[in-house]
């Protein structure tokens, strides 16, 4: 009989980074696909059953990106970045709504004060929510322009003492070259921070990545559309690419 797979989480507290694009439905062109949100709710429930504490950092690229806005229509970069951060709030509220409807307890914490719709980000309060079994959704990135939500994920993961960042994307891991362009591109199953940096593998933007490297924060990159991927990553089972 095959050995029973462990259900003890390897990572007890995680930051799950969800890009805005992962929420988009490319076929219908809906910015936020409720089916994706519901699937995520199912996955997060299974994590709670094995006792993993989950904080989400959500991107906004499905709605607005500061730099792209600046390039496309001349929006001032800081204004564009503020718009991008507000886009993450929209995504975060959509997530909160679906997760709560699925029976999860959720708190949204914003890096930009907006008392009427989200709690302010306070590190001790965030960890308290996690200890009590609540899902915490961090929105508005870092609250600063010229940053990304990957950087926000790296920052928050370190602040709350997370054991890993799980980066859910549209691609199933980190490749030696762009798998969309090169059919012979090879996926890494495991790569060190140093190698990923020296080979410019583009796991995250450079600032976010160096924060993870400096603090030895493992990053697991995997596809959002693979069912059960988040749980596998948390249990330390092979999925996507592990950067550690
Ligand atoms: N942003 C920002 N500061 C932050 C995080 C995000 O200014 O700390 C802005 C930036 O304009 C970015 C946009 O918000 O382009 C959306 O975030 P991101 O591009 O990281 O989202 P994702 O690619 O994950 O969907």
py3Dmol code that shows the C-alpha trace and the ligand (Angstrom):
import py3Dmol

protein = """\
ATOM      1  CA  UNK A   1       0.000   0.000   0.000  1.00  0.00           C
ATOM      2  CA  UNK A   2       1.439   3.453  -0.855  1.00  0.00           C
ATOM      3  CA  UNK A   3       2.462   5.551   2.145  1.00  0.00           C
ATOM      4  CA  UNK A   4      -0.219   8.027   3.176  1.00  0.00           C
ATOM      5  CA  UNK A   5       0.786  11.575   2.209  1.00  0.00           C
ATOM      6  CA  UNK A   6       1.467  13.838   5.192  1.00  0.00           C
ATOM      7  CA  UNK A   7      -1.221  16.358   6.092  1.00  0.00           C
ATOM      8  CA  UNK A   8       1.102  18.317   8.353  1.00  0.00           C
ATOM      9  CA  UNK A   9       1.818  21.698   6.766  1.00  0.00           C
ATOM     10  CA  UNK A  10       5.437  22.424   5.990  1.00  0.00           C
ATOM     11  CA  UNK A  11       4.580  26.098   6.064  1.00  0.00           C
ATOM     12  CA  UNK A  12       2.348  27.008   8.970  1.00  0.00           C
ATOM     13  CA  UNK A  13       1.816  30.639   7.978  1.00  0.00           C
ATOM     14  CA  UNK A  14       1.879  31.770   4.372  1.00  0.00           C
ATOM     15  CA  UNK A  15       1.398  34.799   2.206  1.00  0.00           C
ATOM     16  CA  UNK A  16      -0.454  33.881  -0.951  1.00  0.00           C
ATOM     17  CA  UNK A  17       0.217  36.410  -3.710  1.00  0.00           C
ATOM     18  CA  UNK A  18      -2.482  36.476  -6.338  1.00  0.00           C
ATOM     19  CA  UNK A  19      -1.849  38.599  -9.377  1.00  0.00           C
ATOM     20  CA  UNK A  20      -4.731  40.592 -10.749  1.00  0.00           C
ATOM     21  CA  UNK A  21      -4.354  38.732 -14.036  1.00  0.00           C
ATOM     22  CA  UNK A  22      -5.042  35.434 -12.252  1.00  0.00           C
ATOM     23  CA  UNK A  23      -8.511  36.770 -11.403  1.00  0.00           C
ATOM     24  CA  UNK A  24      -9.333  37.727 -14.983  1.00  0.00           C
ATOM     25  CA  UNK A  25     -11.451  35.634 -17.328  1.00  0.00           C
ATOM     26  CA  UNK A  26      -9.701  35.932 -20.688  1.00  0.00           C
ATOM     27  CA  UNK A  27     -12.609  34.410 -22.609  1.00  0.00           C
ATOM     28  CA  UNK A  28     -15.333  36.742 -21.359  1.00  0.00           C
ATOM     29  CA  UNK A  29     -12.896  39.592 -20.672  1.00  0.00           C
ATOM     30  CA  UNK A  30     -14.360  39.996 -17.186  1.00  0.00           C
ATOM     31  CA  UNK A  31     -11.800  41.650 -14.908  1.00  0.00           C
ATOM     32  CA  UNK A  32     -12.858  39.521 -11.948  1.00  0.00           C
ATOM     33  CA  UNK A  33     -14.071  36.005 -12.637  1.00  0.00           C
ATOM     34  CA  UNK A  34     -16.361  34.781  -9.822  1.00  0.00           C
ATOM     35  CA  UNK A  35     -15.527  31.183 -10.742  1.00  0.00           C
ATOM     36  CA  UNK A  36     -11.854  31.822  -9.920  1.00  0.00           C
ATOM     37  CA  UNK A  37     -12.828  33.383  -6.587  1.00  0.00           C
ATOM     38  CA  UNK A  38     -15.055  30.440  -5.685  1.00  0.00           C
ATOM     39  CA  UNK A  39     -12.341  27.957  -6.597  1.00  0.00           C
ATOM     40  CA  UNK A  40      -9.943  29.844  -4.393  1.00  0.00           C
ATOM     41  CA  UNK A  41     -12.432  29.748  -1.510  1.00  0.00           C
ATOM     42  CA  UNK A  42     -12.585  25.946  -1.775  1.00  0.00           C
ATOM     43  CA  UNK A  43      -8.785  25.712  -1.728  1.00  0.00           C
ATOM     44  CA  UNK A  44      -8.465  28.053   1.247  1.00  0.00           C
ATOM     45  CA  UNK A  45     -10.976  26.002   3.222  1.00  0.00           C
ATOM     46  CA  UNK A  46      -8.815  22.931   2.797  1.00  0.00           C
ATOM     47  CA  UNK A  47      -5.853  24.918   4.128  1.00  0.00           C
ATOM     48  CA  UNK A  48      -7.754  25.889   7.228  1.00  0.00           C
ATOM     49  CA  UNK A  49      -8.524  22.242   7.879  1.00  0.00           C
ATOM     50  CA  UNK A  50      -4.801  21.469   8.078  1.00  0.00           C
ATOM     51  CA  UNK A  51      -4.162  24.488  10.290  1.00  0.00           C
ATOM     52  CA  UNK A  52      -2.333  26.812   7.911  1.00  0.00           C
ATOM     53  CA  UNK A  53      -2.690  30.538   8.509  1.00  0.00           C
ATOM     54  CA  UNK A  54      -3.251  32.425   5.284  1.00  0.00           C
ATOM     55  CA  UNK A  55      -2.678  36.054   4.367  1.00  0.00           C
ATOM     56  CA  UNK A  56      -3.446  37.130   0.810  1.00  0.00           C
ATOM     57  CA  UNK A  57      -1.783  39.913  -1.118  1.00  0.00           C
ATOM     58  CA  UNK A  58      -3.767  40.725  -4.196  1.00  0.00           C
ATOM     59  CA  UNK A  59      -2.533  42.530  -7.295  1.00  0.00           C
ATOM     60  CA  UNK A  60      -4.424  44.940  -9.503  1.00  0.00           C
ATOM     61  CA  UNK A  61      -3.071  44.338 -12.996  1.00  0.00           C
ATOM     62  CA  UNK A  62      -6.441  43.054 -14.239  1.00  0.00           C
ATOM     63  CA  UNK A  63      -7.794  46.568 -13.707  1.00  0.00           C
ATOM     64  CA  UNK A  64      -4.955  49.081 -13.787  1.00  0.00           C
ATOM     65  CA  UNK A  65      -1.173  49.255 -13.707  1.00  0.00           C
ATOM     66  CA  UNK A  66       0.509  52.556 -12.969  1.00  0.00           C
ATOM     67  CA  UNK A  67       3.385  52.259 -15.399  1.00  0.00           C
ATOM     68  CA  UNK A  68       1.204  51.004 -18.256  1.00  0.00           C
ATOM     69  CA  UNK A  69      -1.226  53.877 -17.645  1.00  0.00           C
ATOM     70  CA  UNK A  70       1.638  56.343 -17.672  1.00  0.00           C
ATOM     71  CA  UNK A  71       2.905  54.948 -20.979  1.00  0.00           C
ATOM     72  CA  UNK A  72      -0.481  54.571 -22.675  1.00  0.00           C
ATOM     73  CA  UNK A  73      -2.150  57.856 -21.874  1.00  0.00           C
ATOM     74  CA  UNK A  74       0.421  59.979 -20.122  1.00  0.00           C
ATOM     75  CA  UNK A  75      -1.052  59.590 -16.638  1.00  0.00           C
ATOM     76  CA  UNK A  76       1.383  60.930 -14.072  1.00  0.00           C
ATOM     77  CA  UNK A  77       3.259  57.919 -12.650  1.00  0.00           C
ATOM     78  CA  UNK A  78       2.382  58.575  -9.011  1.00  0.00           C
ATOM     79  CA  UNK A  79      -1.270  59.112  -9.890  1.00  0.00           C
ATOM     80  CA  UNK A  80      -1.228  55.948 -11.989  1.00  0.00           C
ATOM     81  CA  UNK A  81       0.313  53.983  -9.139  1.00  0.00           C
ATOM     82  CA  UNK A  82      -2.330  55.291  -6.762  1.00  0.00           C
ATOM     83  CA  UNK A  83      -4.950  54.129  -9.261  1.00  0.00           C
ATOM     84  CA  UNK A  84      -3.229  50.742  -9.396  1.00  0.00           C
ATOM     85  CA  UNK A  85      -3.300  50.471  -5.613  1.00  0.00           C
ATOM     86  CA  UNK A  86      -7.004  51.289  -5.604  1.00  0.00           C
ATOM     87  CA  UNK A  87      -7.485  48.514  -8.173  1.00  0.00           C
ATOM     88  CA  UNK A  88      -6.066  46.067  -5.624  1.00  0.00           C
ATOM     89  CA  UNK A  89      -8.688  47.271  -3.150  1.00  0.00           C
ATOM     90  CA  UNK A  90     -11.448  46.431  -5.640  1.00  0.00           C
ATOM     91  CA  UNK A  91     -10.011  42.948  -6.089  1.00  0.00           C
ATOM     92  CA  UNK A  92      -9.592  42.515  -2.342  1.00  0.00           C
ATOM     93  CA  UNK A  93     -13.208  43.417  -1.660  1.00  0.00           C
ATOM     94  CA  UNK A  94     -14.401  41.018  -4.366  1.00  0.00           C
ATOM     95  CA  UNK A  95     -12.306  38.303  -2.747  1.00  0.00           C
ATOM     96  CA  UNK A  96     -13.583  39.124   0.723  1.00  0.00           C
ATOM     97  CA  UNK A  97     -17.173  38.883  -0.450  1.00  0.00           C
ATOM     98  CA  UNK A  98     -16.781  35.450  -2.062  1.00  0.00           C
ATOM     99  CA  UNK A  99     -14.658  34.013   0.723  1.00  0.00           C
ATOM    100  CA  UNK A 100     -17.149  35.130   3.358  1.00  0.00           C
ATOM    101  CA  UNK A 101     -20.007  33.673   1.370  1.00  0.00           C
ATOM    102  CA  UNK A 102     -18.100  30.401   1.349  1.00  0.00           C
ATOM    103  CA  UNK A 103     -18.074  30.511   5.160  1.00  0.00           C
ATOM    104  CA  UNK A 104     -14.556  31.810   5.807  1.00  0.00           C
ATOM    105  CA  UNK A 105     -13.816  34.543   8.297  1.00  0.00           C
ATOM    106  CA  UNK A 106     -12.003  37.382   6.538  1.00  0.00           C
ATOM    107  CA  UNK A 107     -10.412  40.726   7.371  1.00  0.00           C
ATOM    108  CA  UNK A 108      -9.272  43.234   4.755  1.00  0.00           C
ATOM    109  CA  UNK A 109      -6.332  45.417   5.781  1.00  0.00           C
ATOM    110  CA  UNK A 110      -5.329  48.374   3.669  1.00  0.00           C
ATOM    111  CA  UNK A 111      -1.940  50.079   3.379  1.00  0.00           C
ATOM    112  CA  UNK A 112      -3.820  53.299   2.499  1.00  0.00           C
ATOM    113  CA  UNK A 113      -6.204  54.413   5.246  1.00  0.00           C
ATOM    114  CA  UNK A 114      -9.819  53.912   4.193  1.00  0.00           C
ATOM    115  CA  UNK A 115     -11.613  53.266   7.456  1.00  0.00           C
ATOM    116  CA  UNK A 116     -15.052  52.827   5.983  1.00  0.00           C
ATOM    117  CA  UNK A 117     -14.146  49.782   3.953  1.00  0.00           C
ATOM    118  CA  UNK A 118     -11.004  48.222   5.403  1.00  0.00           C
ATOM    119  CA  UNK A 119      -8.955  48.049   8.571  1.00  0.00           C
ATOM    120  CA  UNK A 120      -5.613  49.841   8.567  1.00  0.00           C
ATOM    121  CA  UNK A 121      -2.619  47.542   8.286  1.00  0.00           C
ATOM    122  CA  UNK A 122      -1.190  47.084  11.765  1.00  0.00           C
ATOM    123  CA  UNK A 123       1.303  44.253  11.975  1.00  0.00           C
ATOM    124  CA  UNK A 124       0.298  43.024  15.443  1.00  0.00           C
ATOM    125  CA  UNK A 125      -3.358  43.138  14.583  1.00  0.00           C
ATOM    126  CA  UNK A 126      -2.741  41.212  11.381  1.00  0.00           C
ATOM    127  CA  UNK A 127      -0.941  38.402  13.202  1.00  0.00           C
ATOM    128  CA  UNK A 128      -3.705  38.297  15.812  1.00  0.00           C
ATOM    129  CA  UNK A 129      -6.304  37.790  13.057  1.00  0.00           C
ATOM    130  CA  UNK A 130      -4.219  34.966  11.623  1.00  0.00           C
ATOM    131  CA  UNK A 131      -3.830  33.298  15.010  1.00  0.00           C
ATOM    132  CA  UNK A 132      -7.595  33.371  15.334  1.00  0.00           C
ATOM    133  CA  UNK A 133      -8.023  31.542  12.055  1.00  0.00           C
ATOM    134  CA  UNK A 134      -9.084  34.502   9.944  1.00  0.00           C
ATOM    135  CA  UNK A 135      -7.958  34.995   6.389  1.00  0.00           C
ATOM    136  CA  UNK A 136      -6.322  38.397   6.071  1.00  0.00           C
ATOM    137  CA  UNK A 137      -6.374  40.177   2.725  1.00  0.00           C
ATOM    138  CA  UNK A 138      -3.736  42.875   2.361  1.00  0.00           C
ATOM    139  CA  UNK A 139      -4.783  45.528  -0.137  1.00  0.00           C
ATOM    140  CA  UNK A 140      -3.362  48.781  -1.540  1.00  0.00           C
ATOM    141  CA  UNK A 141       0.070  47.215  -1.918  1.00  0.00           C
ATOM    142  CA  UNK A 142       2.636  48.957   0.254  1.00  0.00           C
ATOM    143  CA  UNK A 143       0.764  52.259   0.091  1.00  0.00           C
ATOM    144  CA  UNK A 144       3.671  53.766  -1.865  1.00  0.00           C
ATOM    145  CA  UNK A 145       4.011  54.485  -5.572  1.00  0.00           C
ATOM    146  CA  UNK A 146       6.890  53.034  -7.626  1.00  0.00           C
ATOM    147  CA  UNK A 147       6.276  49.643  -6.005  1.00  0.00           C
ATOM    148  CA  UNK A 148       4.541  46.418  -6.984  1.00  0.00           C
ATOM    149  CA  UNK A 149       2.280  44.054  -5.134  1.00  0.00           C
ATOM    150  CA  UNK A 150       5.087  41.472  -5.333  1.00  0.00           C
ATOM    151  CA  UNK A 151       7.086  43.848  -3.183  1.00  0.00           C
ATOM    152  CA  UNK A 152       4.087  44.212  -0.883  1.00  0.00           C
ATOM    153  CA  UNK A 153       3.918  40.405  -0.605  1.00  0.00           C
ATOM    154  CA  UNK A 154       7.623  40.195   0.246  1.00  0.00           C
ATOM    155  CA  UNK A 155       7.302  42.993   2.791  1.00  0.00           C
ATOM    156  CA  UNK A 156       4.175  41.665   4.496  1.00  0.00           C
ATOM    157  CA  UNK A 157       5.496  38.094   4.524  1.00  0.00           C
ATOM    158  CA  UNK A 158       8.537  39.260   6.471  1.00  0.00           C
ATOM    159  CA  UNK A 159       6.539  41.549   8.732  1.00  0.00           C
ATOM    160  CA  UNK A 160       4.057  38.872   9.810  1.00  0.00           C
ATOM    161  CA  UNK A 161       6.649  36.110  10.088  1.00  0.00           C
ATOM    162  CA  UNK A 162       5.279  34.006   7.232  1.00  0.00           C
ATOM    163  CA  UNK A 163       7.198  30.826   6.425  1.00  0.00           C
ATOM    164  CA  UNK A 164       6.792  31.146   2.644  1.00  0.00           C
ATOM    165  CA  UNK A 165       5.312  33.186  -0.161  1.00  0.00           C
ATOM    166  CA  UNK A 166       3.112  31.242  -2.548  1.00  0.00           C
ATOM    167  CA  UNK A 167       2.938  33.054  -5.863  1.00  0.00           C
ATOM    168  CA  UNK A 168      -0.099  31.975  -7.865  1.00  0.00           C
ATOM    169  CA  UNK A 169       0.270  32.975 -11.504  1.00  0.00           C
ATOM    170  CA  UNK A 170      -0.923  31.959 -14.945  1.00  0.00           C
ATOM    171  CA  UNK A 171       2.285  29.986 -15.544  1.00  0.00           C
ATOM    172  CA  UNK A 172       3.042  26.722 -13.732  1.00  0.00           C
ATOM    173  CA  UNK A 173       6.465  27.696 -12.418  1.00  0.00           C
ATOM    174  CA  UNK A 174       9.764  29.335 -13.245  1.00  0.00           C
ATOM    175  CA  UNK A 175      11.345  28.534 -16.631  1.00  0.00           C
ATOM    176  CA  UNK A 176      14.836  29.019 -18.018  1.00  0.00           C
ATOM    177  CA  UNK A 177      13.261  31.086 -20.824  1.00  0.00           C
ATOM    178  CA  UNK A 178       9.805  32.316 -21.751  1.00  0.00           C
ATOM    179  CA  UNK A 179       7.630  29.186 -22.220  1.00  0.00           C
ATOM    180  CA  UNK A 180       5.160  31.187 -24.331  1.00  0.00           C
ATOM    181  CA  UNK A 181       7.885  31.945 -26.889  1.00  0.00           C
ATOM    182  CA  UNK A 182      10.145  28.888 -26.632  1.00  0.00           C
ATOM    183  CA  UNK A 183       8.577  25.417 -26.729  1.00  0.00           C
ATOM    184  CA  UNK A 184      11.852  23.892 -25.437  1.00  0.00           C
ATOM    185  CA  UNK A 185      11.822  26.066 -22.290  1.00  0.00           C
ATOM    186  CA  UNK A 186      12.525  24.013 -19.156  1.00  0.00           C
ATOM    187  CA  UNK A 187      10.763  24.440 -15.842  1.00  0.00           C
ATOM    188  CA  UNK A 188      12.824  24.419 -12.671  1.00  0.00           C
ATOM    189  CA  UNK A 189      11.454  22.290  -9.850  1.00  0.00           C
ATOM    190  CA  UNK A 190      13.841  23.914  -7.396  1.00  0.00           C
ATOM    191  CA  UNK A 191      16.249  26.807  -7.685  1.00  0.00           C
ATOM    192  CA  UNK A 192      18.188  28.850  -5.120  1.00  0.00           C
ATOM    193  CA  UNK A 193      17.617  32.566  -4.681  1.00  0.00           C
ATOM    194  CA  UNK A 194      21.213  33.171  -5.815  1.00  0.00           C
ATOM    195  CA  UNK A 195      20.818  31.149  -9.028  1.00  0.00           C
ATOM    196  CA  UNK A 196      17.451  32.727  -9.834  1.00  0.00           C
ATOM    197  CA  UNK A 197      19.056  36.143  -9.399  1.00  0.00           C
ATOM    198  CA  UNK A 198      22.218  35.409 -11.400  1.00  0.00           C
ATOM    199  CA  UNK A 199      20.205  33.839 -14.246  1.00  0.00           C
ATOM    200  CA  UNK A 200      17.670  36.670 -14.137  1.00  0.00           C
ATOM    201  CA  UNK A 201      14.800  34.196 -13.948  1.00  0.00           C
ATOM    202  CA  UNK A 202      12.280  36.909 -13.199  1.00  0.00           C
ATOM    203  CA  UNK A 203      10.471  35.248 -10.288  1.00  0.00           C
ATOM    204  CA  UNK A 204       9.487  38.665  -9.000  1.00  0.00           C
ATOM    205  CA  UNK A 205      10.691  42.183  -9.666  1.00  0.00           C
ATOM    206  CA  UNK A 206      14.238  42.792  -8.444  1.00  0.00           C
ATOM    207  CA  UNK A 207      13.333  44.778  -5.316  1.00  0.00           C
ATOM    208  CA  UNK A 208      10.797  42.185  -4.123  1.00  0.00           C
ATOM    209  CA  UNK A 209      13.145  39.356  -4.909  1.00  0.00           C
ATOM    210  CA  UNK A 210      16.106  40.842  -3.077  1.00  0.00           C
ATOM    211  CA  UNK A 211      13.965  41.358   0.035  1.00  0.00           C
ATOM    212  CA  UNK A 212      13.111  37.645  -0.079  1.00  0.00           C
ATOM    213  CA  UNK A 213      16.711  36.670  -0.713  1.00  0.00           C
ATOM    214  CA  UNK A 214      18.047  38.788   2.134  1.00  0.00           C
ATOM    215  CA  UNK A 215      15.558  37.255   4.548  1.00  0.00           C
ATOM    216  CA  UNK A 216      15.752  33.701   3.157  1.00  0.00           C
ATOM    217  CA  UNK A 217      12.034  33.712   2.390  1.00  0.00           C
ATOM    218  CA  UNK A 218      11.082  30.699   0.256  1.00  0.00           C
ATOM    219  CA  UNK A 219       8.908  31.480  -2.779  1.00  0.00           C
ATOM    220  CA  UNK A 220       6.795  28.840  -4.466  1.00  0.00           C
ATOM    221  CA  UNK A 221       5.572  29.715  -7.951  1.00  0.00           C
ATOM    222  CA  UNK A 222       2.714  27.697  -9.397  1.00  0.00           C
ATOM    223  CA  UNK A 223      -0.332  27.939 -11.615  1.00  0.00           C
ATOM    224  CA  UNK A 224      -3.516  29.241 -10.113  1.00  0.00           C
ATOM    225  CA  UNK A 225      -5.558  26.933 -12.341  1.00  0.00           C
ATOM    226  CA  UNK A 226      -4.064  23.665 -11.012  1.00  0.00           C
ATOM    227  CA  UNK A 227      -6.628  22.265  -8.576  1.00  0.00           C
ATOM    228  CA  UNK A 228      -5.152  21.491  -5.156  1.00  0.00           C
ATOM    229  CA  UNK A 229      -1.911  23.339  -5.949  1.00  0.00           C
ATOM    230  CA  UNK A 230      -2.016  25.620  -2.927  1.00  0.00           C
ATOM    231  CA  UNK A 231      -2.441  22.748  -0.490  1.00  0.00           C
ATOM    232  CA  UNK A 232       0.328  20.775  -2.166  1.00  0.00           C
ATOM    233  CA  UNK A 233       2.661  23.740  -1.873  1.00  0.00           C
ATOM    234  CA  UNK A 234       1.802  24.181   1.800  1.00  0.00           C
ATOM    235  CA  UNK A 235       2.432  20.498   2.515  1.00  0.00           C
ATOM    236  CA  UNK A 236       5.797  20.717   0.786  1.00  0.00           C
ATOM    237  CA  UNK A 237       4.738  18.357  -2.005  1.00  0.00           C
ATOM    238  CA  UNK A 238       6.171  18.876  -5.497  1.00  0.00           C
ATOM    239  CA  UNK A 239       4.350  21.643  -7.350  1.00  0.00           C
ATOM    240  CA  UNK A 240       5.576  24.403  -9.646  1.00  0.00           C
ATOM    241  CA  UNK A 241       8.990  25.822  -8.744  1.00  0.00           C
ATOM    242  CA  UNK A 242      10.400  26.231  -5.265  1.00  0.00           C
ATOM    243  CA  UNK A 243      12.848  29.113  -4.863  1.00  0.00           C
ATOM    244  CA  UNK A 244      14.713  28.562  -1.597  1.00  0.00           C
TER     245      UNK A 244
END
"""
ligand_1 = """\
25
LIG
N 1.186 49.634 -6.867
C 1.898 50.625 -6.236
N 2.474 50.364 -5.021
C 2.401 49.150 -4.424
C 1.697 48.122 -5.101
C 1.102 48.384 -6.308
O 2.016 51.731 -6.734
O 2.947 48.975 -3.321
C 0.473 49.943 -8.120
C 1.348 49.863 -9.356
O 0.927 50.897 -10.242
C 0.987 48.522 -9.932
C -0.473 48.406 -9.610
O -0.567 49.015 -8.318
O 1.198 48.488 -11.321
C -1.032 47.031 -9.564
O -0.169 46.166 -8.872
P 0.663 45.017 -9.633
O 1.076 45.492 -10.979
O 1.740 44.571 -8.703
O -0.439 43.912 -9.760
P -0.353 42.435 -10.399
O 0.678 42.446 -11.488
O 0.053 41.528 -9.293
O -1.743 42.169 -10.862
"""
view = py3Dmol.view(width=600, height=400)
view.addModel(protein, "pdb")
view.setStyle({"model": 0}, {"cartoon": {"style": "trace"}})
view.addModel(ligand_1, "xyz")
view.setStyle({"model": 1}, {"stick": {}})
view.zoomTo()
view.show()
